[in-house]
Amino acid sequence: MLDLGTSFIASVERDPGAMAIAEGDRTITYSNWYGRISALVDALGQIGLRKGDTLVTAMQNRWENASLHWACQIAGIVITPVNWRVTADELDHALHDSAARVLVHDDAASEAVAGSALAPNLNVLPLGGDHGLAAMLAGRATDAVPQAGADDLSVMLYTSGTTSKPKGVPRRHRAERAAAIAHVAQNMYGHGERTLGVMPLYHTMGIRSLLSASVIGGSFVCLPRFDVPQALDAIEQHAVNNLYLVPTLYHDIVHHADFTPDRVASVRKLGFAGASMTDGLVQKLAEAFQPELFVNHYGSSEIYT
């Protein structure tokens, strides 16, 4: 059970009625989510995608985006997420370099898609519309069966280019699943915990949160883009238990006028990565959250095989 599709279905079988994902007032159980994802797997097959094909996404952290990530894992499609703030030239580089067959985007990336020279040659799926991603998720299909093995590619993430063009870094199912399990162990996540899904799904931190939530039969509470009032609302509404953020987002939360410790009382575990954290911010967070666990992931190594 080292491929992610099989791992996800095991989570469905363990906790069919548990909340798997949420966004705003929408909550979806594992059983219902599997049905939506299965419909999406079928729809992707209907447009000609097969195991080993590459699909590029340019989307915010919507529940539809998280669903697409899991659909690709089950179907054996290599999902290649790029920053939704991507420019047309950056998008074309990713489309060409990854040999993408399909591009999926939401309104946040519509300008880049419109300016792309390569997008007209691909099957482009918007979020909405009669034939868009949301419509695919609303369909019906038999339960999807995992097509990928442990050694197949799961995802390709692009590095941020500074002196040269971004480079695609492929990761296999076994590496992604192992990293998710390690993340659960390092953060001492318990069964059914809920995490705030705000770190972008084009970044290892966002994907780690998504995958690890499934490993524990927990919930991924989507926040399409970071906004402190919306983050506090999501934490309160869905009783989020753990946060995994970069230091700047923690800083913005605890220094916002809307922040009060009682609004984050459900949060018991904090983790951070992406940059170092000042002693002052560590102290501020300790006082504000009074966490049971505070984990520093900054500087930890990744497995890219």
N, C-alpha and C positions, 0 to 999 in steps of 0.2 A: 504493500500500500504506500509506495513512495511517490506515486504521481499525485498531483494536486486534485485532479478530478475525482479520483477514488477517495481521497482524503475528505473532500467536501461532501460527497454522498454519504460517507460514514457519519459525518456530523449531522446530516439530515436524518439518518436512521436513529441516531442516539437521541436527538432533541427535536423531533418534528414540530412540536407546538411552541417551541421557544422563539422569542423575537430574534431574528437574524440580522435585520437591517432596518434602519429608520431614517427618515428625512422629514423634518417638520412634523406634521401631524400623521404622516404615513408610517405605519409599522407593518413589517412583513415577517411571517414565521419562516422557519427553515423549510417546512414542507411546501408552503406557498411559493417561496423563493425558488425552490428547485423546479417547480412547475413553470415559473416565468423563465428561468434560465434554460430549461429544456426547450421551451418554445423558441428562444433565441438561437440555441444551437441548431435547431431544425431550420430556422429562417436563414441562418448564415450558410447552411448547406444548400438551401434553395437558390441562393445567388451565386453558387459555384465555389465557395470556399471549401478547401479540403485540408486534412492534416498536413502540417508543415508549411502552409501558406502564411503570409504575414499580413497583419491588419494594423494600420496606424490609427491612433486615437489622438484627438486634441479636445479634451473635455475637462470641465471642472469636476469636483468630487460629488457627483450626483449618484443616486442609487442606481440609475441606469448604467452609469460608468462602471460601478462596482460589479453589477450584474454581467456586463460585457466581459470584464476581466475573468470571472469564473466560467462564463460560457466558452471562452477561448481555451481555458485550461482543460475543460472536459472534451472539447472538440480537437485538441491538439494543434490549435492555431497559435502562431507566435504573435502575441500582442506587443505592439511597439508604441507606448504612450509618449507623447511629447507635450511640452508646456503649452497650456491653452493660450498663453500670451505670445506664442510663436509668430514670427514674421513669415511672409510668403516664401522668401528665399530659404529660411531655416526649415520650413515645412518641406519644400522641394528637395532639400538635401536629405532629409529623413526618408521621404518617399522613394527617392532614387536609391539611396544607400541600402535600404532594407528590402528593396524589390517588392514594395507593398502592392497588394491587389485591391485592397479596400481601405477607404479613409472614412472614419466616423468622427463627427464633430458636433459641438453644440454652438449656440449663438456667440459665445465668447471668442471663438476662433473663426467666425464666419468671414471676417475681413481677410484673414490670411488665406483661407480656402478660396475666396473669390479672386485673389491675386496670384494664386499658384499656377505655374505653367504646366505642372504634371497632373494636377487633380482632374482636369477634363478627360484624361485618359483612363481614369480609374472608376470604380463603382464608389460613389460618394454618398454616404448615408448621414443625413442630418439627425438631430435628436427628434424633432417633430415631423409632422406630415404623414400622409397615408402609408408611405413605405419607409418611414424612418425607424430609428432604434426603438422609440417608445411603442410604436405599432407592432414591431416584432415581438416585444416583450409581452404584449397583450394577447398574443396568439395562443394556440393550443397545440400540443404535440405529446407523443409518448415520452416517458422518462428517458432522458439522454443517458447514453452509455459512454464511459470514458474511452477515448481513442488514443490518448498519449501514454507513453511509458516513462519510467523514471529518468531515462537518459535523453528524452526528447526536450527540445527547447520550450521554455515556458514564456519568457519575456525577453525583450531587448530594450535596454535603457540607454539613452544617449547622454554622454558626459557633456558638461558645459565647455564649449570651445573657447579658448582664450587666444592662443597664438595660431590655432589651426581649427579646422572644421570639427564639430562634435563627432565623437566616435561611438558607434553602437557597441554595447557590451551585452552579449547574450548570456542568459542564465538558464540552467536546466531545471526541470521539475524537482529532481532530488535535492539540488542546492537550495531552491526556494523553500521547499518544505522543511529541510533541515534548519534553515535560518529562522523560519517561523517558530519551530519547536524550541530552538535555542532562545528566541526572544521571549517566549512564554516562560521558560525556565529562569532566565535572567531577571525577569520582572515579577516572578512568582504570581503570575495570573492564575486566578481560580476559575472553576467551572461557572460559566454563565456571566462572567464579568462583561461590562459594557465600556467600549472605548470611543473616544471622540475621533471620528474620521475626517480630520481636517488637513493633515499633511498630504500633499498632492499625490495622486496615484500614478504620476510620472516619475516619482522619486522612491528610493528604497524605503524610506520611512513610512510613506503612505501605504505601499504594498505590504510592508511588514505588519502594519496594524490590521489591514484587511485579512491577511492570511491567518494571523495569530488569533483573531477573533473567532474564526471558524474552528481552529484547533481546540478551543476550550468551550465550544458551543455557546459562544458569547454573541454580543451585538456590536455592529459597526454603525455608529450614529453619524450619518453623513452631514457635512457642512461644506456646501459647494465651494465657497471661498471664505477666507478668514475674516471675521468681523466679530469684535468682542461682544457686543450685545447679543448677537445671534448665537455665539458660542456659549455664553452664560445661559441663554434660554434653552439651548439643546441639552446642556449639562443638567439643568434643573428638571426639564420635562421628561428626560429619559433616564434620570438617575445614573449618569455616567460614573463609572468606578475608577477608571485610570486614564491618564493623559500621557501622550508621547509626542512632544513638541520640540521645536528649536527654542533656544533661550529668548530670542526676541519676542516670540508670541507669548511666552510666560510673562515677560516684562509688560507687554501691552495689556494683558489680562489683569494683573494685580494692581496696575497703576491707572486703570480706567475708572471713571466716576461711577459706573454701574456696578462695580465689583464690591461684594461683601462676602465674608467667609461663609455665611449661611447658604449662599447661592451655590457653593461648590462643596457642600458638606458631604455629598455622596462620594466624592473623589478621595480614594484612600492611597493611591499609588501614582507616583510621578516618575517619568523618565524623560531624558533629553538627549539629543544628538545634534550634529550639524555644526556646532561651535562650542567653545568653552563657555562656562558660566561664571560670572563674578561672585565673589564671596558674599557681597551685599545682596545680590539677587537670590542666592541660595538661602540666605537667612530670611529674606522677605517671604519666599515661598514656603519655607518651613513654618513660619508664623501664620501665614494666611491659610494654608491647607492642612497643616498638622498631619502630614502623610505618614502612613505606616511604613512606606518604602520609598526611597528616592534614588533612582538609578541613573548613573552617568554612562551613556553609550558613546560619548564623543571620543574618537580615536580608535574605536574598536575595529577590527579587521572584517572584511567581507569575503565571502567565498564566491568567486566568479567562474565556476566550472560547471 
